């Protein structure tokens, strides 16, 4: 099962490489779950921009449920959800 967490050895590699980036660089992290990368990079003093994975999951759920957004019903014909592999 997908846990979405990054193991400590990989976090160490990310930290090592990010330490070589320009000090004034912004870092954008999309669809974060456990904030592992943010916690890894925060001590380096970079400007971090991230978002939680929840909006992405919700958007997929709304699409496959045939809704255009939360609380509204999509009147168009939605494509059927793909069957699991």
Phi and psi in degrees as a GROMACS rama.xvg file:
@    title "Ramachandran Plot"
@    xaxis  label "Phi"
@    yaxis  label "Psi"
@TYPE xy
-70.9905  124.377  UNK-2
-101.088  -23.1457  UNK-3
74.5233  11.3672  UNK-4
-103.702  153.592  UNK-5
-104.605  124.855  UNK-6
-64.6233  151.505  UNK-7
-51.9339  -41.0647  UNK-8
-60.9938  -36.9006  UNK-9
-70.9779  -37.5239  UNK-10
-60.6949  -37.9841  UNK-11
-64.341  -39.3243  UNK-12
-66.1292  -44.0506  UNK-13
-59.8513  -45.2172  UNK-14
-60.9808  -44.3046  UNK-15
-60.2434  -45.2527  UNK-16
-72.4701  -40.7526  UNK-17
-64.8821  -27.6543  UNK-18
-63.7899  -19.2648  UNK-19
-89.9868  -8.80859  UNK-20
-72.2539  154.62  UNK-21
-55.1494  139.008  UNK-22
-60.9686  -27.1378  UNK-23
-94.7389  12.7975  UNK-24
-78.8809  145.608  UNK-25
-89.3924  147.53  UNK-26
-122.529  127.221  UNK-27
-110.564  123.412  UNK-28
-120.571  116.402  UNK-29
-97.9932  144.567  UNK-30
54.3769  52.7203  UNK-31
-80.5225  146.692  UNK-32
-115.595  -62.4287  UNK-33
-94.9163  2.16998  UNK-34
59.3059  29.6242  UNK-35
-63.2911  -46.1264  UNK-36
-66.399  -40.6236  UNK-37
-60.4564  -44.6659  UNK-38
-66.7264  -31.8445  UNK-39
-71.1312  -39.4269  UNK-40
-89.5998  -20.2389  UNK-41
-53.9488  -43.0972  UNK-42
-62.4587  -17.4799  UNK-43
-79.7501  -11.1186  UNK-44
79.5521  15.6894  UNK-45
-76.3542  155.239  UNK-46
-79.8967  115.359  UNK-47
-101.898  137.96  UNK-48
-130.099  121.401  UNK-49
-149.171  168.973  UNK-50
-141.759  159.804  UNK-51
-78.9035  154.926  UNK-52
-72.7699  -18.2884  UNK-53
-53.8942  -45.9908  UNK-54
-59.8816  -36.5607  UNK-55
-64.4029  -46.7424  UNK-56
-62.0353  -41.1976  UNK-57
-64.0556  -43.7646  UNK-58
-60.987  -41.9352  UNK-59
-63.8009  -42.9824  UNK-60
-61.2241  -43.8002  UNK-61
-63.12  -41.2015  UNK-62
-61.5993  -50.884  UNK-63
-71.0867  -18.7816  UNK-64
-88.6324  -1.7896  UNK-65
79.3372  19.1144  UNK-66
-103.756  144.629  UNK-67
-80.9831  -27.285  UNK-68
-165.004  177.841  UNK-69
-58.4117  128.424  UNK-70
79.9936  -0.833815  UNK-71
-119.965  153.523  UNK-72
-104.846  133.622  UNK-73
-86.895  120.411  UNK-74
-84.9884  -9.95994  UNK-75
-78.9766  163.286  UNK-76
-79.8465  116.789  UNK-77
-85.6896  148.331  UNK-78
-66.2361  144.505  UNK-79
-65.6147  149.818  UNK-80
-66.011  139.962  UNK-81
-65.3543  145.154  UNK-82
-76.6578  146.631  UNK-83
-63.1561  150.99  UNK-84
